[in-house]
Amino acid sequence: MQSIPMERAQAQVQVNTFVRSVYNWMAIGLALTGAVAWFVANNEPVLRFVYQARWIFFIGELALVFMLAGRIQKMQASTATGMFMFYAALNGATMSFIFLAYTMSSIASTFFICAGTFSVCSVFGWVTKRDLTGLGSFMFMGLIGIIIASIVNIFLKSPVMQMIISYIGVLVFTGLTAYDTQKLKNMAVSQPVGLDAAVVRKGAIIGALTLYLDFILMFQYLLMIFGGSRD
């Protein structure tokens, strides 16, 4: 009889450890992205190289995301962790140009707006009893629409269309943040007690990558709305 409460306590400790690991790795990834972005923005030769190779960086980032999402179960935990950190660094290099386009004060204020919005959405996704699967599917369709509209606007170069895309993008990623948090909660709760530490680490890395992407993309769209141009 006493083993049941003990098992529940062990399960709760495992859930707490998993969730803490997800957010810790996400925070580390964001910190690395910010540090690399600042370093590249303040080193002209490096910045010039990144600009000239920006499409290679972009393709490399996509490849890393797809490899992590599709093959993480076949990787070593250390490999998955290294790939996530490498992705965060690459993303930092490509995001370095925001320091040239926007003022530091607007970048900082937008970051805090994004952090607050992300936190509220994540807490909602964790505590709500409502199944957010339908919301997640709807927001994913919205994401596809944003991608298509963004590609079209590359040729149209419409500031009005870009602003509309930005507002919709913020809405989409607030919804996805809540949905992805609930999905991670369900993943954590469903894990059997005593799961191998390497498996838990890989789950935490893919969870961190998911929330990292939600945060970064929400931040970029918010910056397009609230960012103060250097011009």
Order of alpha helices (4+ residues) and beta strands (2+ residues): alpha-alpha-alpha-alpha-alpha-alpha-alpha-alpha-alpha
